[in-house]
Amino acid sequence: MQVPTMAELTAKGEVPDILFWVGCSGSYDQRAQKITRAFASILNKVGVKYAILGKEELCTGDPARRAGNEFIFQMMAYQNVQVLNNYGIKKIVTACPHCFNIFQNEYPELGGHYEVIHHTVFLQQLIDEGKIILKEGGPFKGKRITYHDSCYLGRANHIYEAPRKVLEALDSELVEMKRCRSKGLCCGAGGAQMFKEEEKGTTRVNFERSGEALETGAAIVAAACPFCNTMLTDGVKHAEKEDSVKVMDIAELIAASMS
């Protein structure tokens, strides 16, 4: 794939419409790399002028701050702000709700002021503007899909409608879990739990949440966060349902349905 970096565009004197912030999962996690590719392929198809930072992109510092290491967070954040401001970045789109939340709500006090858009909201805008054309009777027509609200998208930033509107555009049957929207349950990875072993308890949070998703009878569990994707995939495997139920990011569903 041809994915331009900010350094390349700047050298040519060009300015992208958006900076696509890939994030650690989207860069290094093999499963999340597929989400990154799917989203980049959509941007290429609809002709959005975008760039990534590439090797200049550092972790936003979200896991460090959530885990209580404020020093590392500040170091990373200041470096990112410096790079972004040097390039004069105004608009950031990211497929990770953790990156989205920290840019939107916590970077401004460190001098990082940007318009930040989560990829589900951006996809909805592209569909509304008629830029994304979906196939008639696409691969998900009539399929049962349930959507898992990521904590940092839902409860933290009140983004509930955009992901669902995107899923509705697929002509599929959207079924809700008992706990959804503002009452959604965490996938178990939030607050830097992704990177540590869980404490003792009666069950793992992701098994509990995946069970709720499976109860809907959906063939596809739609997620909008790479961490949620990992946790729900593990939960579906634990329930031995990976042959009949797929966990997919909304960008992957759209990429597979475009004409």
Sequence and secondary structure as in RCSB ss.txt:
>XXXX:A:sequence
MQVPTMAELTAKGEVPDILFWVGCSGSYDQRAQKITRAFASILNKVGVKYAILGKEELCTGDPARRAGNEFIFQM
MAYQNVQVLNNYGIKKIVTACPHCFNIFQNEYPELGGHYEVIHHTVFLQQLIDEGKIILKEGGPFKGKRITYHDS
CYLGRANHIYEAPRKVLEALDSELVEMKRCRSKGLCCGAGGAQMFKEEEKGTTRVNFERSGEALETGAAIVAAAC
PFCNTMLTDGVKHAEKEDSVKVMDIAELIAASMS
>XXXX:A:secstr
    BHHHHHHTT   SEEEE HHHHHH HHHHHHHHHHHHHHHHHT  EEB GGG    SHHHHHTT HHHHHH
HHHHHHHHHHHTT  EEEES HHHHHHHHHTSGGGT   EEEEHHHHHHHHHHTT S B TT TTTT EEEE   
TTTTTTT   HHHHHHHHTTT EEE  SS GGG    S TTTGGGS   S SS HHHHHHHHHHHTT SEEEESS
HHHHHHHHHHHHHTT TTT EEEEHHHHHHHHB 
